[in-house]
Amino acid sequence: MIKVHCLTTGWVQIKIHHQLARFFARPLRVLDILTDSKWSPKLPIGCWLIEHPEGLILVDTGESSRANDKGYQPWWHPFMQFCERRGVKASE
């Protein structure tokens, strides 16, 4: 029997218009997200633990706690700078 568990490894917030697009043409959608002032609720960042008869498998889709550090995210990437908020503890 195989069991799959989601482990929370912090949280992320994104702009509401990134979550619920009002436009589908890429230039309009990008501008809409960049100018949006509303944030989503804190959304969990997760990784997956799979219990397999041959052992445990961890699929790490989480974020590093370094994501909180100034300069970790690319300075030139507008989404990383202005459209995401992250909270990841070192223990996560």
C-alpha positions in Angstrom: 0.0 0.0 0.0 1.2 3.5 -0.9 0.4 6.6 1.1 1.1 10.2 0.1 1.4 13.0 2.6 1.6 16.7 1.9 4.0 18.5 4.3 3.8 22.3 4.6 7.1 24.1 4.2 6.1 27.7 4.5 3.7 30.0 2.8 3.4 32.3 -0.3 1.1 35.1 -1.2 0.6 36.2 -4.8 -1.4 39.0 -6.4 -5.1 38.3 -6.7 -5.1 38.9 -10.5 -2.3 36.4 -10.8 -4.6 33.9 -9.2 -7.8 35.0 -11.0 -6.9 36.5 -14.4 -9.0 39.2 -15.8 -7.2 39.2 -19.2 -5.7 36.4 -21.2 -3.6 38.4 -23.6 -0.2 38.2 -22.1 0.8 41.9 -22.1 -2.5 42.9 -20.5 -2.3 40.2 -17.9 1.3 41.0 -16.9 0.4 44.7 -16.5 -2.7 43.8 -14.6 -0.8 41.6 -12.1 2.0 44.1 -11.7 -0.4 46.9 -10.9 -2.7 44.9 -8.6 -2.7 46.0 -5.0 -4.6 43.0 -3.5 -2.8 39.9 -2.2 -4.1 36.4 -1.9 -4.4 34.7 1.5 -1.3 32.9 2.6 -1.1 29.8 0.5 0.8 26.7 1.7 4.1 25.7 0.1 4.3 22.0 0.2 6.4 18.9 -0.5 5.3 15.3 -0.7 6.2 12.3 1.4 5.4 9.0 -0.2 5.3 5.9 1.9 6.2 3.1 -0.4 6.7 -0.6 0.5 10.4 -0.2 -0.4 10.9 2.9 1.7 10.1 6.6 2.0 10.4 9.0 -0.9 10.4 12.8 -0.4 9.6 15.0 -3.4 10.7 18.5 -2.4 8.6 21.0 -4.2 9.1 23.5 -1.4 11.0 26.7 -1.1 14.3 27.4 0.6 14.3 29.5 3.7 16.8 31.7 1.9 13.9 32.9 -0.2 13.3 35.4 2.7 16.8 36.9 2.3 17.3 40.1 0.5 19.0 39.4 -2.9 18.0 35.7 -3.1 15.4 36.3 -5.7 16.5 37.7 -9.1 16.5 41.6 -8.8 15.6 41.9 -12.5 12.5 39.7 -12.3 9.4 41.9 -11.6 7.2 39.0 -10.4 9.7 37.9 -7.8 10.3 41.4 -6.6 6.7 42.8 -6.6 4.2 40.0 -7.0 5.2 37.4 -4.4 5.6 37.4 -0.6 7.1 34.3 1.0 7.5 33.1 4.6 9.7 30.0 5.1 11.4 29.2 8.4 14.8 27.7 8.5 13.3 24.6 10.2 10.9 24.2 7.3 
